[in-house]
Amino acid sequence: MFGSIGLPELLLILAIALLVFGPKKLPEVGRSLGKAMREFKKSTDEIKDKFEEQIRVDEFKNIQDDIKKDLSEDEEGKKIS
């Protein structure tokens, strides 16, 4: 989306963060940011897993319906004969 961040851009971001938060507060801000990113990734992974599980359930139901349909067609064919 934003492209890759190179070393000069990273150093600029770090320098601005150092000026804004100061050297004593910067490690705390970094830890908080890292924790927030981990929680966000964990939440998105859980949502992704739920979607994939629902897709598998829907596919299983479709297969189950196809089998029931095939069985009912076979039974109708046997009754006619």
C-alpha positions as MATLAB code, in Angstrom:
seq = 'MFGSIGLPELLLILAIALLVFGPKKLPEVGRSLGKAMREFKKSTDEIKDKFEEQIRVDEFKNIQDDIKKDLSEDEEGKKIS';
ca = [
       0.000    0.000    0.000;
       2.672    2.517    1.035;
       5.573    0.703   -0.562;
       8.601   -0.494    1.303;
      10.181    1.631    4.012;
      13.909    1.957    3.550;
      16.620    2.750    6.067;
      16.506    6.548    5.568;
      12.740    6.651    6.131;
      13.032    4.430    9.200;
      15.730    6.655   10.692;
      13.590    9.735   10.055;
      10.591    8.133   11.786;
      12.784    7.122   14.731;
      14.241   10.652   15.017;
      10.779   12.242   14.994;
       9.515    9.734   17.589;
      12.550   10.486   19.756;
      11.839   14.215   19.576;
       8.126   13.810   20.260;
       8.246   11.249   23.096;
      11.732   11.738   24.501;
      14.370    9.107   25.269;
      12.783    7.944   28.552;
       9.272    7.454   27.191;
      10.228    5.938   23.801;
      10.783    2.308   25.019;
       7.390    2.332   26.748;
       5.720    3.641   23.595;
       7.478    0.944   21.554;
       6.293   -1.811   23.900;
       2.740   -0.493   23.817;
       2.789   -0.291   20.038;
       4.181   -3.823   19.756;
       1.543   -5.176   22.124;
      -1.237   -3.446   20.186;
       0.060   -4.849   16.905;
       0.227   -8.387   18.363;
      -3.362   -8.124   19.622;
      -4.542   -6.803   16.256;
      -2.810   -9.659   14.404;
      -4.257  -12.198   16.828;
      -7.766  -10.816   16.307;
      -7.467  -10.782   12.530;
      -6.152  -14.375   12.564;
      -9.127  -15.477   14.682;
     -11.577  -13.785   12.319;
      -9.838  -15.361    9.318;
     -10.039  -18.795   10.967;
     -13.778  -18.335   11.634;
     -14.406  -17.415    7.987;
     -12.418  -20.411    6.739;
     -14.273  -22.709    9.134;
     -17.633  -21.390    7.925;
     -16.583  -21.926    4.309;
     -15.629  -25.530    5.099;
     -18.985  -26.089    6.839;
     -20.867  -24.681    3.847;
     -18.888  -26.885    1.452;
     -19.603  -29.920    3.623;
     -23.323  -29.107    3.630;
     -23.291  -28.798   -0.170;
     -21.586  -32.175   -0.502;
     -24.042  -33.681    1.965;
     -26.999  -32.274   -0.010;
     -25.558  -33.650   -3.260;
     -25.204  -37.108   -1.712;
     -28.780  -37.013   -0.385;
     -30.021  -35.941   -3.798;
     -28.105  -38.748   -5.519;
     -29.430  -41.304   -3.025;
     -33.016  -40.177   -3.454;
     -32.656  -40.350   -7.255;
     -31.247  -43.894   -6.970;
     -34.117  -44.977   -4.733;
     -36.675  -43.559   -7.174;
     -34.985  -45.401  -10.030;
     -35.101  -48.692   -8.115;
     -38.815  -48.290   -7.254;
     -39.754  -47.781  -10.886;
     -37.902  -50.905  -12.072;
];
